Amino acid sequence: MGGAGAFETARRSVVKSLSWRLLALIITSSVAFALTKKLTFAAEIGVIDTAIKLFVYFAHERAWNKIDYGRVKAPDYQV
């Protein structure tokens, strides 16, 4: 299953996005902990970073939806 030409469901995209953000949160928190040796502070940095980036990514995606650069017009029909 999958491969070229396969389409993703919205649910799959949401799960992939959330799993990526969880991984990013762990990485950011780990780096912050390595630098500060303060677990609570590192976790706060990870959570704040994740929250900000979720909103920024959403705004970025919405802005790009208004830009036609790189889009290809879909054919009127498919065989």
N, C-alpha and C positions, 0 to 999 in steps of 0.2 A: 504494500500500500504506500501511498505518498508518491514522492518523486516529482519530476517536472510536470507541470500542468495541474497538479493537485491543489485544491483550494482549502484554506483553513477556515474552520468555523470560528465565530466570534468567541465562543466559550474557550476554544483552544488558544486563541490570541490572548485572552484575559489571563488564563492559567500561565502561559509562557511569560507574560509581562510580570505577573506577581512573583513567579519563581525567580525571574531575573532580578527584581527589586530585592527579594529576600537575600539572594546571593550577594548583591551589591551592599546591602545593609551589613552583612557579616564581614565583608572585606573592609568596609569603611570603619566599622567598630573595631576590628582587629588591628588595623593600622593605628587608629587613635589610641587603643590600649597599649600597643607596642611603644608609642611615643610618650604616653603620659603615665602608664602603669596604674590608671584609675579606672576601674571597671564601670562604675556608674556613669562617670563623665564620658567614657568611650561609647557606652550604649546610648546616651543622650545625643551625642554627635551623630551616631548612625541613624537614629530615628528621625532627628531633625533633617539631616541630609536627604533621607528617603522621602519624607513628606514634601520638602521643597521641590525635589526633582520630579516627583509625581505630578505636581501642579505645573511645573515648567514644561515637562514633556507634553502634557495635555495641551497647553497653550501653543507649543511649538507645532504639534500635529495639526491643530485647528488652523494655524496660520498657513502651513504648507498646503492644506486642503484648498486654500484660496489662490494658490499659485499654479499656473499651468505648466511651468518649466518641467521638461522631461516626461510629460504625459503623452501617451499615444492614444489617438482616437480609437475607440472600440469599433469593430466592424458592425454594419447594420444587421448582419446575420452571421451565423456560424454553422458549419457543416459537421 
